[in-house]
Amino acid sequence: MYYSLSEIFSVGIGPSSSHTVGPMKAAKRFVDGLDDKISLINDVKIYLYGSLALTGEGHGTLNAIVYGLLDLSADKIDLNQNYIGRVIDEKLLLLRGEKPIHFDFNSNFILEKTIFLKEHSNGMKFVALDKDNKVIAEETYFSIGGGTIVRKDEIMQRIERKPLDVPYQFSSFAELKNICESNNLSLSEVVLANERALHSDEETKTYLRKIAQIMQQNINDGLNKQGILPGIIKLRRRAPEMYENLQKRFENNVDDALYILDWVNLWAFAVAEENASGSKIVTAPTMGSAGIMPAVMRYYQRFAHKKAYYDEQADIVYLTTAAAICSLYRTNASISGAEVGCQGEVGVACSMAAAGLCAVMGGNISQIENAAEIGMEHNLGLTCDPVKGLVQIPCIERNAMAAIKAVNASRLAYRSTGEHKVSLDSIIKTMYETGLSLQSAYKETSLGGLATNVSC
C-alpha cells in the first residue's frame, strides 16, 4: 500500500509523533467538528488510555491536546508564546480560539492508566458538556503512529485503507522491485511518479525542499542551544559541548580514524535534543526517531563525496527512497512504539536512512534492499521504555546509535554484490511479530526495562 510523502514526513511539535502530534490533531479535529454547538459548551473532559495515560505527561500529550483545543496547528503555532502557562495560571481556555471555558489540568484530564482500549493502546476520548453537565459531543480517537489519527468509527476503514489513486501500488518489496525492473525505474522514480498523480512536480519538489530544510535547521539549532531539557530528569543538552570539542579537534588537526562518526553522533544528538525540547520537528517516520534521517543526510552532504547524485537531487533521492521503504513498514507492520516497541520507530528510521543513503551512493535495488534489511535486522526486539516517560533516556543516544548503524548498514550493502539471504519482506514480518510478542511493559508504558531500573 502506497503512503504519500506527506503521510511519512510531516511537521509537528515534539517530542512524540504518537503522543504529541497525534493528540494535538485529534483535539483540533474534535473542536473543528463542534460547528455551532460550541456556544453551548461549558466544559470539556479528556480521557487518556493505555500508553497515552502512562507516559503522556512526560511525552507532552496534555500540552499538545490543549494546543489542539485552542485550534492551533503545527504550522500556526508560535512556540515563543506561553499558551500553556496562560491556561494554567488563568484556568481558562479559549475553545477553538473563541469560546472561553474553565479549564484545570488536574480535573479536565483523566488518566486511565489501567485501561487499554482494544482498538489501539494510544486511545483518547473527548467529551464536551453544557452548563447542566449534559453531553453535547463525544468522540474517541486513536493515535496509531507517525502522527496519524483515526476516530473510533473509522478504525476499520483504516485497517482496510482505501488505496491512493497512484500508478504504482505495492504491498511488498518483491512487488516494488518488480515494478522498478519492469518499468526501468529506481525506487525514487516510482515514488515521484506516484506523487505526480497527487501533486504537481513543483509542489512535490517544494515539499521535499521544506522537509530537508527543517531537518537541517533542527541540526543547526541543536548545535547552539545550551541548557536543560524540559522534565523532571533535568537532562543537560550535550550537543553544544560535543560541537565545541569537535571544532577544536578539527582546528588542531587531531588524527582520529573515527572522527566522522563523532559528527554523525553529534547531528543525531542535536535533532533529538531539539525534539525533546518540544521544537518543530519532521516525523521521520516518528519524532522519537527524528534525529536519524537528518544526521545521515548531513553525513552524505558533508563526507560522502563519491555519491551518484549531488546537491538537492541527492536529498530528493534520499527522502523518496526512504519513503518507499517506510510505506512497506506501515503496510505490513507498524511505526508505533506503543504497538511494537522502539523497533517500530528507531528501527524503521534506521532502515529508511540506510536505504536512502545506499541509493544516494549509487547502490542498485538489491543493495538498497540489503541496506534496509540490515538496518532493521539489528534493531529487532528493541524495546520502548523511556525513563520517567520522557523522550530523552535512552531515546537521544538511541538516535545516535541508529544513525551510525544506518551508515554502516548502507556501506555493508553497497560494498557487496547485493546478494543476501534475508529479504526485507521477511524482516518486516519478523519485526511485526516480535513487536506483538513484546510485553506491554516494554511498549512505551514506562512499566519495565530502563524506566523501572534507572532512577534520576
TIDRENNU-248936 format. One record per residue (C-alpha): residue in three letters; x, y, z. Coordinates in steps of 0.25 Angstrom, whole numbers, padded with zeros to 4 digits, always signed. Layout:
<nodes>
ALAXYZ...
</nodes>
This chain:
<nodes>
MET+0000+0000+0000TYR+0006+0013-0004TYR+0007+0024+0006SER+0009+0038+0001LEU+0021+0047+0005SER+0013+0056+0013GLU+0008+0044+0021ILE+0022+0039+0024PHE+0029+0053+0026SER+0020+0063+0033VAL+0024+0075+0042GLY+0019+0075+0056ILE+0023+0079+0071GLY+0032+0069+0078PRO+0035+0061+0086SER+0026+0050+0081SER+0018+0047+0068SER+0008+0038+0074HIS+0007+0045+0088THR+0008+0059+0083VAL+0006+0061+0069GLY-0006+0051+0068PRO-0013+0056+0081MET-0012+0071+0076LYS-0018+0067+0063ALA-0029+0059+0070ALA-0033+0071+0079LYS-0033+0081+0068ARG-0041+0071+0059PHE-0051+0070+0071VAL-0053+0085+0073ASP-0054+0087+0058GLY-0065+0078+0057LEU-0073+0084+0068ASP-0079+0095+0058ASP-0089+0104+0064LYS-0091+0095+0076ILE-0078+0101+0082SER-0087+0113+0088LEU-0094+0102+0097ILE-0081+0096+0103ASN-0077+0099+0117ASP-0067+0088+0120VAL-0058+0078+0113LYS-0053+0065+0119ILE-0041+0058+0112TYR-0039+0043+0116LEU-0026+0037+0112TYR-0024+0022+0112GLY-0013+0012+0112SER+0001+0017+0107LEU-0004+0031+0106ALA-0009+0031+0120LEU+0004+0025+0125THR+0014+0033+0118GLY+0006+0045+0113GLU+0011+0055+0124GLY+0025+0052+0120HIS+0023+0052+0105GLY+0015+0065+0105THR+0002+0059+0102LEU-0006+0068+0111ASN+0000+0081+0106ALA-0002+0076+0091ILE-0017+0074+0094VAL-0018+0088+0099TYR-0011+0093+0087GLY-0022+0086+0079LEU-0033+0091+0087LEU-0028+0105+0085ASP-0030+0102+0070LEU-0015+0102+0068SER-0007+0094+0057ALA+0008+0092+0055ASP+0008+0102+0044LYS+0001+0113+0052ILE+0007+0111+0066ASP+0017+0121+0071LEU+0026+0114+0081ASN+0030+0127+0087GLN+0016+0129+0092ASN+0013+0124+0106TYR+0000+0117+0103ILE+0001+0106+0113GLY+0005+0116+0124ARG-0007+0125+0122VAL-0017+0113+0122ILE-0010+0108+0135ASP-0010+0122+0142GLU-0024+0127+0138LYS-0030+0113+0138LEU-0037+0118+0125LEU-0037+0112+0111LEU-0042+0118+0098LEU-0048+0106+0092ARG-0046+0107+0077GLY-0040+0120+0080GLU-0053+0127+0082LYS-0061+0121+0094PRO-0056+0123+0108ILE-0057+0111+0117HIS-0052+0108+0131PHE-0040+0098+0129ASP-0031+0091+0140PHE-0021+0081+0136ASN-0024+0073+0149SER-0039+0072+0147ASN-0041+0073+0131PHE-0031+0062+0128ILE-0034+0048+0133LEU-0022+0038+0132GLU-0028+0024+0131LYS-0014+0017+0133THR-0020+0003+0135ILE-0030+0003+0123PHE-0025-0001+0109LEU-0035+0001+0098LYS-0036-0012+0089GLU-0034-0004+0076HIS-0020+0002+0080SER-0012+0005+0092ASN-0012+0020+0089GLY-0026+0024+0092MET-0033+0037+0096LYS-0047+0041+0098PHE-0052+0056+0097VAL-0066+0059+0104ALA-0072+0073+0102LEU-0082+0077+0113ASP-0092+0088+0114LYS-0095+0096+0127ASP-0104+0085+0132ASN-0094+0075+0130LYS-0101+0069+0118VAL-0092+0062+0108ILE-0092+0071+0095ALA-0082+0063+0087GLU-0073+0051+0090GLU-0062+0045+0081THR-0051+0035+0083TYR-0038+0035+0075PHE-0026+0027+0073SER-0012+0031+0070ILE-0006+0020+0062GLY+0008+0025+0060GLY+0015+0035+0052GLY+0005+0046+0056THR-0007+0039+0048ILE-0020+0038+0056VAL-0033+0031+0053ARG-0047+0033+0060LYS-0053+0020+0066ASP-0063+0019+0056GLU-0052+0020+0045ILE-0043+0009+0051MET-0048-0002+0041GLN-0047+0007+0030ARG-0032+0010+0034ILE-0030-0005+0035GLU-0036-0006+0021ARG-0029+0006+0016LYS-0034+0011+0003PRO-0022+0012-0007LEU-0018+0025-0012ASP-0020+0027-0027VAL-0006+0025-0032PRO+0000+0017-0044TYR+0009+0008-0035GLN+0003+0001-0023PHE+0011-0009-0016SER+0010-0016-0003SER+0023-0023-0002PHE+0037-0021-0006ALA+0036-0032-0016GLU+0025-0025-0023LEU+0033-0012-0023LYS+0045-0018-0028ASN+0037-0024-0040ILE+0031-0010-0043CYS+0045-0004-0043GLU+0051-0015-0052SER+0038-0016-0062ASN+0038-0001-0064ASN+0053+0002-0063LEU+0051+0011-0051SER+0058+0014-0038LEU+0051+0013-0024SER+0052+0029-0024GLU+0046+0030-0038VAL+0034+0021-0034VAL+0031+0030-0022LEU+0032+0042-0031ALA+0023+0036-0041ASN+0012+0033-0031GLU+0014+0047-0025ARG+0011+0053-0039ALA-0003+0047-0038LEU-0005+0054-0025HIS+0002+0067-0027SER+0010+0075-0038ASP+0025+0072-0039GLU+0028+0086-0034GLU+0019+0084-0022THR+0026+0071-0018LYS+0040+0077-0020THR+0036+0089-0011TYR+0030+0080-0001LEU+0043+0071-0001ARG+0051+0084+0000LYS+0043+0089+0012ILE+0045+0075+0019ALA+0060+0075+0016GLN+0062+0090+0021ILE+0054+0087+0034MET+0063+0075+0037GLN+0076+0083+0035GLN+0071+0095+0043ASN+0068+0085+0054ILE+0082+0081+0054ASN+0087+0095+0054ASP+0078+0100+0065GLY+0082+0088+0073LEU+0097+0090+0072ASN+0095+0104+0078LYS+0085+0103+0089GLN+0090+0102+0103GLY+0082+0098+0115ILE+0074+0087+0122LEU+0063+0079+0115PRO+0049+0080+0120GLY+0044+0070+0130ILE+0048+0064+0144ILE+0060+0057+0139LYS+0067+0071+0137LEU+0076+0065+0126ARG+0086+0075+0121ARG+0088+0077+0106ARG+0100+0071+0101ALA+0101+0075+0086PRO+0107+0089+0088GLU+0119+0083+0096MET+0121+0072+0087TYR+0121+0082+0075GLU+0131+0091+0082ASN+0140+0079+0085LEU+0139+0074+0070GLN+0142+0088+0065LYS+0155+0089+0074ARG+0159+0075+0069PHE+0157+0080+0055GLU+0165+0093+0057ASN+0176+0085+0064ASN+0177+0075+0053VAL+0175+0063+0062ASP+0177+0050+0055ASP+0165+0040+0058ALA+0161+0030+0049LEU+0147+0030+0055TYR+0145+0045+0054ILE+0134+0045+0044LEU+0125+0036+0054ASP+0126+0047+0064TRP+0120+0057+0055VAL+0108+0047+0051ASN+0106+0045+0066LEU+0106+0060+0068TRP+0096+0063+0058ALA+0087+0052+0063PHE+0088+0057+0077ALA+0085+0072+0072VAL+0072+0068+0066ALA+0068+0058+0077GLU+0070+0069+0087GLU+0062+0079+0079ASN+0051+0069+0079ALA+0052+0066+0094SER+0050+0081+0096GLY+0037+0082+0088SER+0042+0089+0075LYS+0036+0088+0061ILE+0041+0074+0056VAL+0039+0065+0044THR+0034+0052+0047ALA+0044+0042+0040PRO+0036+0033+0042THR+0033+0038+0056MET+0038+0049+0065GLY+0045+0039+0075SER+0053+0035+0064ALA+0054+0048+0057GLY+0069+0050+0058ILE+0074+0038+0050MET+0069+0043+0036PRO+0075+0057+0037ALA+0088+0052+0043VAL+0090+0042+0031MET+0086+0053+0022ARG+0097+0063+0027TYR+0107+0051+0027TYR+0106+0050+0011GLN+0105+0064+0009ARG+0118+0066+0017PHE+0126+0054+0015ALA+0121+0044+0004HIS+0128+0051-0007LYS+0127+0040-0017LYS+0112+0039-0018ALA+0104+0037-0031TYR+0095+0050-0028TYR+0099+0063-0024ASP+0093+0075-0016GLU+0077+0076-0016GLN+0076+0064-0025ALA+0083+0055-0014ASP+0072+0060-0004ILE+0061+0056-0013VAL+0067+0042-0016TYR+0070+0040-0001LEU+0056+0044+0004THR+0048+0038-0007THR+0055+0024-0005ALA+0053+0025+0010ALA+0039+0028+0008ALA+0037+0015-0001ILE+0043+0007+0010CYS+0034+0013+0021SER+0022+0010+0012LEU+0025-0005+0014TYR+0026-0004+0029ARG+0013+0004+0030THR+0006-0006+0021ASN+0011-0019+0027ALA+0016-0015+0042SER+0015-0002+0050ILE+0023+0010+0053SER+0016+0012+0067GLY+0025+0010+0079ALA+0013+0007+0087GLU+0009-0005+0078VAL+0023-0011+0074GLY+0033-0004+0083CYS+0044+0005+0078GLN+0048-0005+0067GLY+0036+0002+0060GLU+0042+0016+0062VAL+0057+0016+0063GLY+0058+0002+0055VAL+0049+0007+0044ALA+0057+0020+0043CYS+0070+0013+0043SER+0065+0004+0031MET+0060+0016+0024ALA+0072+0024+0025ALA+0081+0012+0021ALA+0073+0010+0009GLY+0073+0025+0005LEU+0088+0026+0007CYS+0091+0014-0001ALA+0082+0020-0012VAL+0090+0033-0012MET+0103+0026-0013GLY+0098+0019-0025GLY+0094+0006-0020ASN+0085-0003-0028ILE+0072-0008-0024SER+0077-0021-0018GLN+0088-0013-0010ILE+0077-0003-0005GLU+0068-0015+0000ASN+0080-0021+0007ALA+0083-0008+0014ALA+0069-0006+0018GLU+0069-0021+0023ILE+0082-0019+0031GLY+0077-0006+0037MET+0065-0013+0043GLU+0070-0027+0046HIS+0080-0022+0056ASN+0069-0014+0063LEU+0059-0026+0065GLY+0053-0026+0078LEU+0057-0012+0082THR+0048-0008+0094CYS+0042+0005+0097ASP+0044+0008+0112PRO+0046+0023+0113VAL+0051+0027+0127LYS+0041+0036+0134GLY+0032+0035+0121LEU+0041+0046+0115VAL+0047+0045+0101GLN+0061+0046+0106ILE+0067+0034+0112PRO+0070+0025+0105CYS+0064+0032+0093ILE+0074+0043+0090GLU+0086+0033+0090ARG+0078+0023+0083ASN+0076+0032+0071ALA+0091+0034+0070MET+0094+0019+0071ALA+0084+0016+0060ALA+0089+0027+0051ILE+0103+0021+0052LYS+0097+0007+0049ALA+0089+0013+0037VAL+0103+0018+0031ASN+0109+0004+0034ALA+0097-0004+0028SER+0098+0004+0015ARG+0113+0002+0014LEU+0112-0013+0016ALA+0101-0014+0006TYR+0108-0004-0004ARG+0121-0011-0003SER+0115-0025-0006THR+0109-0031-0019GLY+0095-0028-0013GLU+0093-0043-0011HIS+0086-0046+0002LYS+0079-0058+0008VAL+0069-0050+0017SER+0059-0042+0009LEU+0053-0028+0014ASP+0039-0034+0014SER+0043-0045+0023ILE+0050-0035+0033ILE+0037-0026+0033LYS+0029-0038+0036THR+0038-0043+0047MET+0038-0029+0053TYR+0023-0028+0054GLU+0022-0042+0060THR+0033-0038+0070GLY+0026-0025+0074LEU+0013-0032+0076SER+0020-0042+0085LEU+0027-0032+0094GLN+0021-0030+0108SER+0013-0017+0109ALA+0023-0012+0119TYR+0033-0011+0108LYS+0024-0003+0099GLU+0024+0012+0102THR+0018+0010+0116SER+0030+0012+0125LEU+0026+0000+0133GLY+0038-0008+0130GLY+0053-0008+0126LEU+0061+0004+0128ALA+0049+0012+0132THR+0048+0004+0145ASN+0063+0001+0147VAL+0068+0015+0145SER+0066+0026+0156CYS+0068+0040+0152
</nodes>
